[in-house]
Amino acid sequence: MVKSAKSEYPEVIPAICVDHDRENYHIEIELPGVQKEKIDLEMGEESFCVRAPKEDLVYAACYTLAHHIDTEHVDARFDNGLLTIKAPLKNPITVGVKIPIK
């Protein structure tokens, strides 16, 4: 935990799972005890930041993504302490060429 100059409470990096298929990123962030109205989620083409205060701490973290996303079509939902984000890739990933291993 790190005490931030922005908050009187310690900042904690939330548990996160980031996965993607050929068309979308699928991101889950655990924010137990947080109210949906207090979540601040900002997404850019290559990164995102989340900040969410609760009684005694603040969840806060920023992440970089490997692929550009279409920020106009991101879908974020919060249920039972879990923030779920579906972010479409700007350019779907194409299948690569299979390389034989010698």
Biopython code that builds the backbone (N, CA, C, O; Angstrom):
import numpy as np
from Bio.PDB.StructureBuilder import StructureBuilder

atoms = [
    (1, "MET", "N", (0.836, -1.173, 0.000)),
    (1, "MET", "CA", (0.000, 0.000, 0.000)),
    (1, "MET", "C", (0.884, 1.241, 0.000)),
    (1, "MET", "O", (1.944, 1.273, 0.625)),
    (2, "VAL", "N", (0.428, 2.240, -0.705)),
    (2, "VAL", "CA", (1.176, 3.488, -0.820)),
    (2, "VAL", "C", (0.273, 4.635, -0.407)),
    (2, "VAL", "O", (-0.868, 4.715, -0.861)),
    (3, "LYS", "N", (0.759, 5.513, 0.435)),
    (3, "LYS", "CA", (-0.028, 6.692, 0.813)),
    (3, "LYS", "C", (0.168, 7.764, -0.254)),
    (3, "LYS", "O", (1.300, 8.148, -0.547)),
    (4, "SER", "N", (-0.892, 8.233, -0.816)),
    (4, "SER", "CA", (-0.837, 9.194, -1.920)),
    (4, "SER", "C", (-1.024, 10.616, -1.411)),
    (4, "SER", "O", (-1.704, 10.851, -0.411)),
    (5, "ALA", "N", (-0.414, 11.553, -2.111)),
    (5, "ALA", "CA", (-0.612, 12.962, -1.786)),
    (5, "ALA", "C", (-2.033, 13.402, -2.141)),
    (5, "ALA", "O", (-2.518, 14.403, -1.613)),
    (6, "LYS", "N", (-2.703, 12.666, -3.029)),
    (6, "LYS", "CA", (-4.049, 13.022, -3.471)),
    (6, "LYS", "C", (-5.117, 12.605, -2.464)),
    (6, "LYS", "O", (-6.233, 13.122, -2.508)),
    (7, "SER", "N", (-4.799, 11.686, -1.565)),
    (7, "SER", "CA", (-5.801, 11.114, -0.688)),
    (7, "SER", "C", (-5.235, 10.940, 0.707)),
    (7, "SER", "O", (-4.036, 10.721, 0.881)),
    (8, "GLU", "N", (-6.103, 11.039, 1.695)),
    (8, "GLU", "CA", (-5.667, 10.793, 3.062)),
    (8, "GLU", "C", (-5.624, 9.300, 3.362)),
    (8, "GLU", "O", (-5.131, 8.899, 4.416)),
    (9, "TYR", "N", (-6.125, 8.482, 2.464)),
    (9, "TYR", "CA", (-6.148, 7.035, 2.654)),
    (9, "TYR", "C", (-5.091, 6.373, 1.775)),
    (9, "TYR", "O", (-4.709, 6.926, 0.743)),
    (10, "PRO", "N", (-4.618, 5.197, 2.176)),
    (10, "PRO", "CA", (-3.623, 4.499, 1.349)),
    (10, "PRO", "C", (-4.226, 4.060, 0.017)),
    (10, "PRO", "O", (-5.409, 3.728, -0.064)),
    (11, "GLU", "N", (-3.393, 4.063, -1.030)),
    (11, "GLU", "CA", (-3.815, 3.574, -2.341)),
    (11, "GLU", "C", (-3.383, 2.124, -2.494)),
    (11, "GLU", "O", (-2.264, 1.754, -2.137)),
    (12, "VAL", "N", (-4.282, 1.313, -3.026)),
    (12, "VAL", "CA", (-4.051, -0.111, -3.216)),
    (12, "VAL", "C", (-4.281, -0.439, -4.686)),
    (12, "VAL", "O", (-5.243, 0.036, -5.289)),
    (13, "ILE", "N", (-3.402, -1.249, -5.258)),
    (13, "ILE", "CA", (-3.589, -1.708, -6.639)),
    (13, "ILE", "C", (-4.604, -2.843, -6.615)),
    (13, "ILE", "O", (-4.384, -3.842, -5.929)),
    (14, "PRO", "N", (-5.712, -2.718, -7.346)),
    (14, "PRO", "CA", (-6.735, -3.761, -7.318)),
    (14, "PRO", "C", (-6.308, -5.002, -8.104)),
    (14, "PRO", "O", (-5.468, -4.930, -9.001)),
    (15, "ALA", "N", (-6.904, -6.134, -7.749)),
    (15, "ALA", "CA", (-6.695, -7.360, -8.523)),
    (15, "ALA", "C", (-7.336, -7.160, -9.892)),
    (15, "ALA", "O", (-8.432, -6.612, -10.007)),
    (16, "ILE", "N", (-6.630, -7.617, -10.932)),
    (16, "ILE", "CA", (-7.106, -7.390, -12.298)),
    (16, "ILE", "C", (-6.801, -8.605, -13.167)),
    (16, "ILE", "O", (-5.803, -9.297, -12.963)),
    (17, "CYS", "N", (-7.671, -8.851, -14.130)),
    (17, "CYS", "CA", (-7.451, -9.893, -15.135)),
    (17, "CYS", "C", (-7.690, -9.240, -16.493)),
    (17, "CYS", "O", (-8.761, -8.686, -16.742)),
    (18, "VAL", "N", (-6.685, -9.308, -17.372)),
    (18, "VAL", "CA", (-6.799, -8.734, -18.719)),
    (18, "VAL", "C", (-6.586, -9.851, -19.728)),
    (18, "VAL", "O", (-5.584, -10.563, -19.675)),
    (19, "ASP", "N", (-7.523, -9.998, -20.637)),
    (19, "ASP", "CA", (-7.429, -11.009, -21.689)),
    (19, "ASP", "C", (-7.949, -10.365, -22.969)),
    (19, "ASP", "O", (-8.629, -9.341, -22.924)),
    (20, "HIS", "N", (-7.628, -10.966, -24.101)),
    (20, "HIS", "CA", (-8.206, -10.472, -25.355)),
    (20, "HIS", "C", (-8.352, -11.619, -26.337)),
    (20, "HIS", "O", (-7.632, -12.616, -26.287)),
    (21, "ASP", "N", (-9.306, -11.437, -27.226)),
    (21, "ASP", "CA", (-9.436, -12.337, -28.361)),
    (21, "ASP", "C", (-9.052, -11.508, -29.586)),
    (21, "ASP", "O", (-8.377, -10.489, -29.444)),
    (22, "ARG", "N", (-9.457, -11.911, -30.760)),
    (22, "ARG", "CA", (-9.056, -11.185, -31.974)),
    (22, "ARG", "C", (-9.772, -9.854, -32.149)),
    (22, "ARG", "O", (-9.346, -9.018, -32.946)),
    (23, "GLU", "N", (-10.867, -9.649, -31.401)),
    (23, "GLU", "CA", (-11.664, -8.438, -31.610)),
    (23, "GLU", "C", (-11.813, -7.539, -30.388)),
    (23, "GLU", "O", (-12.071, -6.345, -30.540)),
    (24, "ASN", "N", (-11.657, -8.082, -29.171)),
    (24, "ASN", "CA", (-11.928, -7.308, -27.957)),
    (24, "ASN", "C", (-10.949, -7.613, -26.834)),
    (24, "ASN", "O", (-10.410, -8.716, -26.738)),
    (25, "TYR", "N", (-10.730, -6.612, -25.984)),
    (25, "TYR", "CA", (-10.121, -6.838, -24.679)),
    (25, "TYR", "C", (-11.249, -7.163, -23.715)),
    (25, "TYR", "O", (-12.335, -6.592, -23.811)),
    (26, "HIS", "N", (-10.999, -8.076, -22.788)),
    (26, "HIS", "CA", (-11.929, -8.418, -21.718)),
    (26, "HIS", "C", (-11.165, -8.181, -20.419)),
    (26, "HIS", "O", (-10.177, -8.859, -20.137)),
    (27, "ILE", "N", (-11.623, -7.225, -19.641)),
    (27, "ILE", "CA", (-10.904, -6.805, -18.440)),
    (27, "ILE", "C", (-11.836, -6.927, -17.244)),
    (27, "ILE", "O", (-12.985, -6.488, -17.296)),
    (28, "GLU", "N", (-11.340, -7.524, -16.169)),
    (28, "GLU", "CA", (-12.083, -7.604, -14.917)),
    (28, "GLU", "C", (-11.216, -7.009, -13.813)),
    (28, "GLU", "O", (-10.045, -7.361, -13.673)),
    (29, "ILE", "N", (-11.801, -6.109, -13.032)),
    (29, "ILE", "CA", (-11.092, -5.464, -11.933)),
    (29, "ILE", "C", (-11.919, -5.644, -10.664)),
    (29, "ILE", "O", (-13.092, -5.271, -10.623)),
    (30, "GLU", "N", (-11.307, -6.214, -9.634)),
    (30, "GLU", "CA", (-11.994, -6.429, -8.362)),
    (30, "GLU", "C", (-11.936, -5.159, -7.522)),
    (30, "GLU", "O", (-10.860, -4.660, -7.193)),
    (31, "LEU", "N", (-13.122, -4.645, -7.182)),
    (31, "LEU", "CA", (-13.241, -3.431, -6.375)),
    (31, "LEU", "C", (-14.247, -3.658, -5.242)),
    (31, "LEU", "O", (-15.284, -2.996, -5.206)),
    (32, "PRO", "N", (-13.964, -4.575, -4.324)),
    (32, "PRO", "CA", (-14.927, -4.880, -3.262)),
    (32, "PRO", "C", (-15.156, -3.685, -2.340)),
    (32, "PRO", "O", (-14.223, -2.971, -1.973)),
    (33, "GLY", "N", (-16.425, -3.488, -1.975)),
    (33, "GLY", "CA", (-16.777, -2.425, -1.046)),
    (33, "GLY", "C", (-16.907, -1.046, -1.668)),
    (33, "GLY", "O", (-17.131, -0.067, -0.956)),
    (34, "VAL", "N", (-16.770, -0.954, -2.983)),
    (34, "VAL", "CA", (-16.830, 0.336, -3.683)),
    (34, "VAL", "C", (-18.246, 0.568, -4.207)),
    (34, "VAL", "O", (-18.923, -0.375, -4.616)),
    (35, "GLN", "N", (-18.688, 1.818, -4.193)),
    (35, "GLN", "CA", (-19.964, 2.188, -4.805)),
    (35, "GLN", "C", (-19.730, 2.529, -6.280)),
    (35, "GLN", "O", (-18.762, 3.208, -6.624)),
    (36, "LYS", "N", (-20.619, 2.055, -7.135)),
    (36, "LYS", "CA", (-20.477, 2.268, -8.584)),
    (36, "LYS", "C", (-20.289, 3.744, -8.929)),
    (36, "LYS", "O", (-19.489, 4.075, -9.804)),
    (37, "GLU", "N", (-21.009, 4.624, -8.257)),
    (37, "GLU", "CA", (-20.963, 6.055, -8.555)),
    (37, "GLU", "C", (-19.598, 6.675, -8.260)),
    (37, "GLU", "O", (-19.296, 7.758, -8.761)),
    (38, "LYS", "N", (-18.776, 6.014, -7.463)),
    (38, "LYS", "CA", (-17.473, 6.574, -7.076)),
    (38, "LYS", "C", (-16.320, 6.069, -7.943)),
    (38, "LYS", "O", (-15.175, 6.475, -7.742)),
    (39, "ILE", "N", (-16.607, 5.193, -8.897)),
    (39, "ILE", "CA", (-15.550, 4.651, -9.759)),
    (39, "ILE", "C", (-15.224, 5.655, -10.855)),
    (39, "ILE", "O", (-16.115, 6.161, -11.538)),
    (40, "ASP", "N", (-13.939, 5.934, -11.012)),
    (40, "ASP", "CA", (-13.461, 6.806, -12.084)),
    (40, "ASP", "C", (-12.638, 5.938, -13.036)),
    (40, "ASP", "O", (-11.553, 5.478, -12.681)),
    (41, "LEU", "N", (-13.150, 5.717, -14.231)),
    (41, "LEU", "CA", (-12.478, 4.906, -15.245)),
    (41, "LEU", "C", (-12.200, 5.792, -16.448)),
    (41, "LEU", "O", (-13.119, 6.376, -17.023)),
    (42, "GLU", "N", (-10.934, 5.891, -16.827)),
    (42, "GLU", "CA", (-10.540, 6.662, -18.006)),
    (42, "GLU", "C", (-9.782, 5.743, -18.948)),
    (42, "GLU", "O", (-8.849, 5.050, -18.542)),
    (43, "MET", "N", (-10.195, 5.744, -20.222)),
    (43, "MET", "CA", (-9.551, 4.877, -21.203)),
    (43, "MET", "C", (-9.059, 5.690, -22.382)),
    (43, "MET", "O", (-9.793, 6.502, -22.945)),
    (44, "GLY", "N", (-7.811, 5.464, -22.749)),
    (44, "GLY", "CA", (-7.232, 6.025, -23.955)),
    (44, "GLY", "C", (-7.041, 4.897, -24.955)),
    (44, "GLY", "O", (-7.387, 3.752, -24.665)),
    (45, "GLU", "N", (-6.505, 5.198, -26.113)),
    (45, "GLU", "CA", (-6.323, 4.163, -27.135)),
    (45, "GLU", "C", (-5.362, 3.066, -26.704)),
    (45, "GLU", "O", (-5.512, 1.919, -27.123)),
    (46, "GLU", "N", (-4.374, 3.399, -25.872)),
    (46, "GLU", "CA", (-3.341, 2.428, -25.501)),
    (46, "GLU", "C", (-3.252, 2.158, -24.005)),
    (46, "GLU", "O", (-2.398, 1.384, -23.573)),
    (47, "SER", "N", (-4.114, 2.779, -23.205)),
    (47, "SER", "CA", (-3.993, 2.611, -21.759)),
    (47, "SER", "C", (-5.310, 2.928, -21.065)),
    (47, "SER", "O", (-6.238, 3.464, -21.671)),
    (48, "PHE", "N", (-5.371, 2.584, -19.775)),
    (48, "PHE", "CA", (-6.525, 2.968, -18.974)),
    (48, "PHE", "C", (-6.113, 3.110, -17.516)),
    (48, "PHE", "O", (-5.140, 2.509, -17.060)),
    (49, "CYS", "N", (-6.884, 3.922, -16.798)),
    (49, "CYS", "CA", (-6.664, 4.142, -15.367)),
    (49, "CYS", "C", (-7.993, 3.971, -14.644)),
    (49, "CYS", "O", (-9.048, 4.342, -15.158)),
    (50, "VAL", "N", (-7.925, 3.408, -13.452)),
    (50, "VAL", "CA", (-9.105, 3.267, -12.610)),
    (50, "VAL", "C", (-8.759, 3.807, -11.227)),
    (50, "VAL", "O", (-7.654, 3.614, -10.720)),
    (51, "ARG", "N", (-9.727, 4.484, -10.638)),
    (51, "ARG", "CA", (-9.579, 5.014, -9.278)),
    (51, "ARG", "C", (-10.937, 4.857, -8.608)),
    (51, "ARG", "O", (-11.959, 5.277, -9.152)),
    (52, "ALA", "N", (-10.943, 4.245, -7.415)),
    (52, "ALA", "CA", (-12.205, 3.970, -6.739)),
    (52, "ALA", "C", (-12.002, 3.993, -5.221)),
    (52, "ALA", "O", (-11.390, 3.082, -4.664)),
    (53, "PRO", "N", (-12.510, 5.026, -4.555)),
    (53, "PRO", "CA", (-12.366, 5.093, -3.104)),
    (53, "PRO", "C", (-13.426, 4.268, -2.382)),
    (53, "PRO", "O", (-14.539, 4.083, -2.874)),
    (54, "LYS", "N", (-13.054, 3.780, -1.209)),
    (54, "LYS", "CA", (-14.025, 3.212, -0.275)),
    (54, "LYS", "C", (-13.674, 3.738, 1.106)),
    (54, "LYS", "O", (-12.836, 4.634, 1.206)),
    (55, "GLU", "N", (-14.273, 3.226, 2.177)),
    (55, "GLU", "CA", (-14.137, 3.858, 3.491)),
    (55, "GLU", "C", (-12.702, 4.104, 3.932)),
    (55, "GLU", "O", (-12.383, 5.205, 4.381)),
    (56, "ASP", "N", (-11.831, 3.115, 3.816)),
    (56, "ASP", "CA", (-10.510, 3.202, 4.438)),
    (56, "ASP", "C", (-9.333, 3.129, 3.471)),
    (56, "ASP", "O", (-8.180, 3.101, 3.902)),
    (57, "LEU", "N", (-9.607, 3.098, 2.176)),
    (57, "LEU", "CA", (-8.535, 3.034, 1.181)),
    (57, "LEU", "C", (-9.051, 3.486, -0.171)),
    (57, "LEU", "O", (-10.247, 3.705, -0.361)),
    (58, "VAL", "N", (-8.125, 3.619, -1.103)),
    (58, "VAL", "CA", (-8.472, 3.985, -2.480)),
    (58, "VAL", "C", (-7.819, 2.972, -3.407)),
    (58, "VAL", "O", (-6.603, 2.786, -3.377)),
    (59, "TYR", "N", (-8.638, 2.312, -4.238)),
    (59, "TYR", "CA", (-8.082, 1.456, -5.286)),
    (59, "TYR", "C", (-7.642, 2.379, -6.417)),
    (59, "TYR", "O", (-8.414, 3.230, -6.857)),
    (60, "ALA", "N", (-6.407, 2.219, -6.890)),
    (60, "ALA", "CA", (-5.925, 3.089, -7.962)),
    (60, "ALA", "C", (-4.825, 2.386, -8.746)),
    (60, "ALA", "O", (-3.912, 1.797, -8.166)),
    (61, "ALA", "N", (-4.923, 2.454, -10.079)),
    (61, "ALA", "CA", (-3.889, 1.865, -10.935)),
    (61, "ALA", "C", (-4.091, 2.327, -12.371)),
    (61, "ALA", "O", (-5.197, 2.683, -12.777)),
    (62, "CYS", "N", (-2.999, 2.313, -13.130)),
    (62, "CYS", "CA", (-3.025, 2.590, -14.566)),
    (62, "CYS", "C", (-2.322, 1.444, -15.280)),
    (62, "CYS", "O", (-1.363, 0.873, -14.760)),
    (63, "TYR", "N", (-2.801, 1.111, -16.468)),
    (63, "TYR", "CA", (-2.277, -0.018, -17.225)),
    (63, "TYR", "C", (-2.078, 0.374, -18.681)),
    (63, "TYR", "O", (-2.803, 1.212, -19.216)),
    (64, "THR", "N", (-1.087, -0.242, -19.314)),
    (64, "THR", "CA", (-0.827, -0.050, -20.736)),
    (64, "THR", "C", (-1.298, -1.288, -21.483)),
    (64, "THR", "O", (-1.101, -2.413, -21.023)),
    (65, "LEU", "N", (-1.921, -1.077, -22.636)),
    (65, "LEU", "CA", (-2.418, -2.177, -23.460)),
    (65, "LEU", "C", (-1.514, -2.369, -24.676)),
    (65, "LEU", "O", (-0.910, -1.414, -25.164)),
    (66, "ALA", "N", (-1.427, -3.594, -25.156)),
    (66, "ALA", "CA", (-0.565, -3.912, -26.298)),
    (66, "ALA", "C", (-1.192, -3.513, -27.635)),
    (66, "ALA", "O", (-0.480, -3.295, -28.615)),
    (67, "HIS", "N", (-2.516, -3.418, -27.678)),
    (67, "HIS", "CA", (-3.225, -3.105, -28.922)),
    (67, "HIS", "C", (-4.102, -1.873, -28.706)),
    (67, "HIS", "O", (-4.619, -1.663, -27.609)),
    (68, "HIS", "N", (-4.270, -1.063, -29.746)),
    (68, "HIS", "CA", (-5.132, 0.123, -29.661)),
    (68, "HIS", "C", (-6.590, -0.299, -29.549)),
    (68, "HIS", "O", (-7.028, -1.262, -30.179)),
    (69, "ILE", "N", (-7.335, 0.450, -28.728)),
    (69, "ILE", "CA", (-8.759, 0.159, -28.589)),
    (69, "ILE", "C", (-9.598, 1.299, -29.154)),
    (69, "ILE", "O", (-9.130, 2.427, -29.309)),
    (70, "ASP", "N", (-10.846, 0.972, -29.456)),
    (70, "ASP", "CA", (-11.823, 1.940, -29.939)),
    (70, "ASP", "C", (-12.551, 2.489, -28.709)),
    (70, "ASP", "O", (-13.509, 1.879, -28.234)),
    (71, "THR", "N", (-12.107, 3.626, -28.197)),
    (71, "THR", "CA", (-12.649, 4.167, -26.948)),
    (71, "THR", "C", (-14.117, 4.584, -27.055)),
    (71, "THR", "O", (-14.797, 4.711, -26.037)),
    (72, "GLU", "N", (-14.606, 4.797, -28.265)),
    (72, "GLU", "CA", (-16.005, 5.200, -28.456)),
    (72, "GLU", "C", (-16.985, 4.051, -28.198)),
    (72, "GLU", "O", (-18.176, 4.290, -27.995)),
    (73, "HIS", "N", (-16.497, 2.814, -28.204)),
    (73, "HIS", "CA", (-17.396, 1.666, -28.077)),
    (73, "HIS", "C", (-17.066, 0.761, -26.892)),
    (73, "HIS", "O", (-17.398, -0.424, -26.910)),
    (74, "VAL", "N", (-16.426, 1.301, -25.878)),
    (74, "VAL", "CA", (-16.108, 0.530, -24.673)),
    (74, "VAL", "C", (-17.381, 0.358, -23.847)),
    (74, "VAL", "O", (-18.172, 1.291, -23.709)),
    (75, "ASP", "N", (-17.570, -0.841, -23.300)),
    (75, "ASP", "CA", (-18.708, -1.136, -22.430)),
    (75, "ASP", "C", (-18.160, -1.505, -21.052)),
    (75, "ASP", "O", (-17.361, -2.434, -20.932)),
    (76, "ALA", "N", (-18.583, -0.784, -20.014)),
    (76, "ALA", "CA", (-18.135, -1.070, -18.647)),
    (76, "ALA", "C", (-19.356, -1.277, -17.760)),
    (76, "ALA", "O", (-20.317, -0.510, -17.810)),
    (77, "ARG", "N", (-19.299, -2.334, -16.944)),
    (77, "ARG", "CA", (-20.399, -2.662, -16.033)),
    (77, "ARG", "C", (-19.822, -3.005, -14.667)),
    (77, "ARG", "O", (-18.716, -3.536, -14.564)),
    (78, "PHE", "N", (-20.581, -2.696, -13.618)),
    (78, "PHE", "CA", (-20.132, -2.967, -12.258)),
    (78, "PHE", "C", (-21.216, -3.735, -11.530)),
    (78, "PHE", "O", (-22.362, -3.293, -11.459)),
    (79, "ASP", "N", (-20.846, -4.899, -10.984)),
    (79, "ASP", "CA", (-21.806, -5.734, -10.270)),
    (79, "ASP", "C", (-21.083, -6.506, -9.174)),
    (79, "ASP", "O", (-20.084, -7.176, -9.436)),
    (80, "ASN", "N", (-21.585, -6.410, -7.951)),
    (80, "ASN", "CA", (-21.041, -7.172, -6.817)),
    (80, "ASN", "C", (-19.539, -7.003, -6.642)),
    (80, "ASN", "O", (-18.838, -7.982, -6.383)),
    (81, "GLY", "N", (-19.037, -5.799, -6.776)),
    (81, "GLY", "CA", (-17.619, -5.536, -6.552)),
    (81, "GLY", "C", (-16.705, -5.861, -7.719)),
    (81, "GLY", "O", (-15.484, -5.778, -7.589)),
    (82, "LEU", "N", (-17.280, -6.232, -8.861)),
    (82, "LEU", "CA", (-16.471, -6.580, -10.030)),
    (82, "LEU", "C", (-16.775, -5.623, -11.185)),
    (82, "LEU", "O", (-17.906, -5.549, -11.665)),
    (83, "LEU", "N", (-15.748, -4.894, -11.619)),
    (83, "LEU", "CA", (-15.860, -4.016, -12.785)),
    (83, "LEU", "C", (-15.452, -4.824, -14.008)),
    (83, "LEU", "O", (-14.325, -5.312, -14.088)),
    (84, "THR", "N", (-16.367, -4.964, -14.959)),
    (84, "THR", "CA", (-16.124, -5.733, -16.174)),
    (84, "THR", "C", (-16.117, -4.773, -17.357)),
    (84, "THR", "O", (-17.053, -3.998, -17.552)),
    (85, "ILE", "N", (-15.046, -4.838, -18.142)),
    (85, "ILE", "CA", (-14.879, -3.929, -19.275)),
    (85, "ILE", "C", (-14.685, -4.745, -20.547)),
    (85, "ILE", "O", (-13.866, -5.663, -20.594)),
    (86, "LYS", "N", (-15.452, -4.396, -21.577)),
    (86, "LYS", "CA", (-15.254, -4.976, -22.910)),
    (86, "LYS", "C", (-14.848, -3.823, -23.814)),
    (86, "LYS", "O", (-15.622, -2.891, -24.033)),
    (87, "ALA", "N", (-13.622, -3.893, -24.339)),
    (87, "ALA", "CA", (-13.085, -2.809, -25.156)),
    (87, "ALA", "C", (-12.705, -3.350, -26.527)),
    (87, "ALA", "O", (-11.769, -4.142, -26.636)),
    (88, "PRO", "N", (-13.417, -2.937, -27.579)),
    (88, "PRO", "CA", (-13.099, -3.438, -28.912)),
    (88, "PRO", "C", (-11.749, -2.919, -29.413)),
    (88, "PRO", "O", (-11.383, -1.766, -29.180)),
    (89, "LEU", "N", (-11.030, -3.783, -30.095)),
    (89, "LEU", "CA", (-9.757, -3.392, -30.701)),
    (89, "LEU", "C", (-10.034, -2.516, -31.922)),
    (89, "LEU", "O", (-11.003, -2.746, -32.646)),
    (90, "LYS", "N", (-9.191, -1.520, -32.148)),
    (90, "LYS", "CA", (-9.341, -0.677, -33.342)),
    (90, "LYS", "C", (-9.134, -1.496, -34.605)),
    (90, "LYS", "O", (-9.864, -1.337, -35.584)),
    (91, "ASN", "N", (-8.142, -2.366, -34.581)),
    (91, "ASN", "CA", (-7.847, -3.238, -35.718)),
    (91, "ASN", "C", (-7.824, -4.674, -35.218)),
    (91, "ASN", "O", (-6.936, -5.048, -34.452)),
    (92, "PRO", "N", (-8.795, -5.488, -35.644)),
    (92, "PRO", "CA", (-8.797, -6.883, -35.198)),
    (92, "PRO", "C", (-7.467, -7.570, -35.509)),
    (92, "PRO", "O", (-6.812, -7.277, -36.510)),
    (93, "ILE", "N", (-7.096, -8.475, -34.636)),
    (93, "ILE", "CA", (-5.840, -9.205, -34.807)),
    (93, "ILE", "C", (-6.027, -10.256, -35.891)),
    (93, "ILE", "O", (-6.991, -11.021, -35.863)),
    (94, "THR", "N", (-5.109, -10.291, -36.839)),
    (94, "THR", "CA", (-5.183, -11.290, -37.902)),
    (94, "THR", "C", (-4.375, -12.516, -37.503)),
    (94, "THR", "O", (-3.483, -12.446, -36.658)),
    (95, "VAL", "N", (-4.700, -13.620, -38.118)),
    (95, "VAL", "CA", (-3.993, -14.867, -37.843)),
    (95, "VAL", "C", (-2.604, -14.784, -38.453)),
    (95, "VAL", "O", (-2.445, -14.384, -39.606)),
    (96, "GLY", "N", (-1.620, -15.156, -37.685)),
    (96, "GLY", "CA", (-0.245, -15.143, -38.177)),
    (96, "GLY", "C", (0.074, -16.391, -38.980)),
    (96, "GLY", "O", (-0.769, -17.273, -39.144)),
    (97, "VAL", "N", (1.271, -16.451, -39.465)),
    (97, "VAL", "CA", (1.753, -17.601, -40.226)),
    (97, "VAL", "C", (2.364, -18.592, -39.248)),
    (97, "VAL", "O", (3.163, -18.208, -38.395)),
    (98, "LYS", "N", (1.997, -19.858, -39.363)),
    (98, "LYS", "CA", (2.547, -20.883, -38.481)),
    (98, "LYS", "C", (3.996, -21.143, -38.864)),
    (98, "LYS", "O", (4.306, -21.389, -40.029)),
    (99, "ILE", "N", (4.866, -21.088, -37.888)),
    (99, "ILE", "CA", (6.296, -21.284, -38.096)),
    (99, "ILE", "C", (6.686, -22.656, -37.566)),
    (99, "ILE", "O", (6.450, -22.958, -36.396)),
    (100, "PRO", "N", (7.283, -23.493, -38.419)),
    (100, "PRO", "CA", (7.710, -24.813, -37.939)),
    (100, "PRO", "C", (8.909, -24.675, -36.996)),
    (100, "PRO", "O", (9.786, -23.838, -37.208)),
    (101, "ILE", "N", (8.929, -25.493, -35.972)),
    (101, "ILE", "CA", (10.027, -25.517, -35.009)),
    (101, "ILE", "C", (10.958, -26.656, -35.387)),
    (101, "ILE", "O", (10.512, -27.792, -35.552)),
    (102, "LYS", "N", (12.256, -26.364, -35.528)),
    (102, "LYS", "CA", (13.233, -27.387, -35.928)),
    (102, "LYS", "C", (13.980, -27.908, -34.723)),
    (102, "LYS", "O", (14.844, -28.774, -34.860)),
]
sb = StructureBuilder()
sb.init_structure("model")
sb.init_model(0)
sb.init_chain("A")
sb.init_seg("    ")
for serial, (resi, resn, name, xyz) in enumerate(atoms, 1):
    if name == "N":
        sb.init_residue(resn, " ", resi, " ")
    sb.init_atom(name, np.array(xyz, "f"), 0.0, 1.0, " ", f" {name:<3s}", serial, name[0])
structure = sb.get_structure()
